[in-house]
Amino acid sequence: MKKLFYFSFVSFLFFSGAFLSVSAQSDSINANGDDVFLFDHSLPRMFSIPTGRVLNSLDFSLLLGSSLSFGRTNNYLGTVSLGLGGYGDIELSSASLMGSIFNSEESFSYIGMKIKLLSENERLPELAIGIKTNNEWNNSNRGSQDILSNSSDLFNNGLRGINYDARMTSAYLSLTKKIREIVSVHAGLSFSDLRLKNINTIYNYWNAVYNHPEEEIKNIFNFFGGLEFDLNERTKLLLEVQSFPYVNVNVRNGHLETEKRVLGIVGLRFFISRWLLVDSGVLYQDNYKGLADAQLKVSLNGIWNLRFK
């Protein structure tokens, strides 16, 4: 994950230098001769949820920053995406597909692909389907000190060790519809196939062990949605909410169980130039205990078209 982040950062600096002089002259001119800002790229996401949109053909997107999902305070997010003919896009990301009792170390890379089904018109929304998957089994192995630091409730109830392998594939349907001149609605549903194996838990204050090497299959449905308000030509107000799968431990028998968490984000999207934008938002989850748990998250997104003529 760190290698992907560093590679993304270096790539970002390279493309920034290459396109800096172009962006300085990129604003259009209106009939009165005044500069008018136009953002030429389609954005396939809000803060963290997918929209019904896909990247323009041969658009290369590089997203860097702090993760806007799952409440991780030390998790760096690096995502690279490429538009495919205006009908889809592919992406490689270091953001995890699910939450757990632990924090940044539980974030694994995934690959994803989205395909556009409908283009938006006066009656129909923009509609897309997508899939995201881990390439391989990811191991999570935490001892008593990790559990105490990241989930004191489980520690106080007797959990002393957890080790398991996990992988997950999620398919989703997302739509986008502009309902007013300055308001767009985004919504969607997802279905996740979570696989767990080699589960070994130590619980009941070191007095019991649960060992289950066989693969377990857990299916989970989730939702997501958001509103997008155009405040001016460079600034948008974004509000989004989503549920996501969450792996927890039953301290009575040592089994792994899947639950749902719901998180919401509200914040601003500001377009610095025709190829660079910054998102900043406040994240809050349903398991937080108060305002002090809320997190301020920031990400930087550069998009360049790779069409060579």
N, C-alpha and C positions, 0 to 999 in steps of 0.2 A: 504494500500500500504506500509506504514512504517513497519507494522508487518511482511509483506512478506520479506521486505529488511533485517530486523534484523534477522529473521529466516534463511534467505539465508546466511547471514554473519557468523552466528554461525555454520551453517552446513559446510560452506567453511573452517573455521578454524579446525573443527573436521576432515574432510576428508584430509586436508592438512597435519595434524600431522600423520594421519594413513598411508599415502602413501609417506611421505618424504623419509624414508629410502629405499623404493622400487625404487623410481625415481633416487636415487643416483647411482644405478647399472643397469639402464634400457637401456643404449645405446648399440647398437649392435656392433660387431667387424667385420671389413672387412677382405679381404684376406691378407692384409699386417699387420694385428694386430692392426690397428688404430681404434679409436672410430668413429662410424658413427651414427649420430643422425637420428632417425626414429620416426615419430609421428604416433601412431597406430590407431588414432581415425578419423572418418569421421566428417567433420564440415558442418552442415546444413544451415549455414548463412555466409554472409560476415559481414560488420559492422552492418547493420540493415535489409538488404533484405534477403529473403530466397533463397537458391540455389536448384538445382535439387537433392542434396544429402540428405540423412537421417542419423541419428545416427546409429552406430553399435548396434547390439543386446545387450541389458542390459547395454549400456553406460548411465551413469548418468552425466548430464551436469549442472553446476552451473555457471551462468554468473552474475557478480556484477560490478557496476560502475555507471557512469554518462550516461544518455540516449544519444544515437547517433541520435535521431530522433526529428523532429518537433521544434527544436530550443529552448528547455527549458533549462535554465541555472541552475536551482536548482532541477532538477528532477533526483532521483536515480532510477536506473534500477535493478531489480532483476528477473532473469528468471531461472526456473528449468525445465529440460527436461529429458526424458527417452526414449531410443531406444527400439523399439518393433520388435525383430526378424530380424532386418536388412531390414525390408520392410516398416517401418514407425517410427514415434516418436510422443510423446505428450509433451506439454509444458504448464506451468503456468507462466505468466509474469505480471509485474506491469507497463509495457509500454502501453501508450494509442494507440488506433487504428486510431485516427484522430487528427487533429489539430483544434485549435480554437483561438479566440481573446485573450485567457488567457494563463497563463504559467503553472507552475508545479501542481497547484491544479486541473488541468483538466486531469491529468493522472490517469486512472483507470485500474484495473487488467482485464486480459482476459485469456481464455484458447484456445489452438490451437492443431491441429492434422495434420500431413502430412503423405501421403502414396506414396511410390515409385511405378511408373508405368513402367519405363524402366531403365535398367542398361546400362551404357555407354559402347560402343564398338567402333571399327574403323569408323563405319558409323553413328551410332545413338548417340544422347546425352543422358545423364542421365535426366530423366523426372519424376516430382512429382506433385501431387495436394495437396492442403491443405486448411484448414478452420480455421479462428480465430473468436472468438465471445466474447462479454461481457456477463456475466452470468445474469446480472440484469440491470434495469434502473439506470442510474447515473444522479444525479441532479447537475446542475450548477446554482449557484445563486450569482450574482455579483452586487454590488452597484456602485455608481458614482466614488468613490475613486479607486476601482479596475480597472474600465474602463479607468480612467485617467492615472493610472500607467502602464497599459499593452497595451492600444490602444488609444493613445492620439488623433489620427485622428477621431475615432468614437466619442470620447468625444467632440471634437471641433465641430463636425457636429450634436450634439444634443442628443446623446444617454446618458441616465442617469441610466438605470437599465435593467437587463436581468436575467430571470429565466426560465429554461427549463429542461426537462428530456430527456435523449438520450440513445440509445443503437445501436450497429452496429455489423453486421456479414459480414465478408469478405471471399470470396473464391478466390483462386489463382492457377495459373499454372506456374511452374518454371522449367527451364532446365539449364543444365551445360554441357559444351563440352570443352575438352582440344584440342586446335587447333595447338599448338606447344608443344614441350617438356616442356617448362617453362611457357606457357600461357594458361589460362582457361577463357572461356566466360560464363557469367551467364545472363539470361534474363527471363522475365516473365510478365504476365498480371494478374490483379486482378479485381474482381467485388465486390462492397460493397453495402449492403442493410442497409441504415441508417434510423432509426426511431426516430422521435421527437414528444413530446407531452407536454401538460401543459405549453405552451409558453406564457410568459408574459414579454413584453418589455415596458419600459418607454422612450420615445424619444421626439424629438422636444422641447428640453430644458424644460422638465417636463410638457409640454402642451398636450401631447397625450399618449395614452396607447393602446397597441395591446394585446389582450387576445385570445388564441386559445388552448383550452384543448384537442381537438381531435388529434388523432395520424396522423402524416404526414409521408409519405414514400418517400425517395429520393434514387435513384439508381445512382451509380457512377462507372466508369471504370478508372483504373489507370495502370501505367506501372512501371517496374523497370529493371535495368540491371547493369552489372559491369564487370570489367576485373581484373584478378588475375595474377600477375607476380611473379615467384619464383626467388628471388635474390640470395639466397643461401639456404642451407639445413635447416636453422632456421628462415629465414626472407622472408616475402612476401610483395609486394607492391599491395595495394588494391585501386581500383577506382570504385565508385558506384554512380548511379543516380536513383532517384525515384520520382514519383508524389504521393500525398496523399490527401485525402479529407479534406476539411477545412470548418468549420462552421463560417459564418459571419452574420452580421446584416445589413439589408437594413434600413438606417436611415430615408428614406422617408416615409416608411409605417410600420416599426417595425417588418417585417417578417424576419425569419431566412432563409438564402440561403446557398447553398453549392458551394464551389469553389475548385480550385486545386492549390496546391503549389508544386513546384519542388525543391528538395534539392540534393546537391551533397556532397560526402565525399571522400577525398583522404588521405591515410595514410599507416601505416605499421602494419603488424601482426608479432609478434616475439614469437617464441616457447621457453619458459624458460626451460621446461622439457617435458617428454613424456606425461604428463597429464595437464600441465599448460601453458597458452599462454596469451599474453597481446595484445590488439588492441589499437592503438592511431591514431587519425585522425583529420583533420580539416573539419568542416561542414560549408556549405554556402547555404542559401535559396534564391529563386528568389525575395523575397520581402525585402531582406536586402538592406540597402542603401549604404554600403561601406565596406571596409576591416575590420573596427573596429567592425562590427557586427558578423564576423566569430567567430566560437567557436572551441576550442580544447577539444576533448572528449577522455576519456580513459576508458577501461573496462578490467576486468580480468576474464578469463574463465578457470575453472577447469573441467576436464572430467575424470571419473573413471569408470571402468567396474565392475559391481556388480555380475558377474557370480561367483557362489560358487560351488566348486567341492568337 
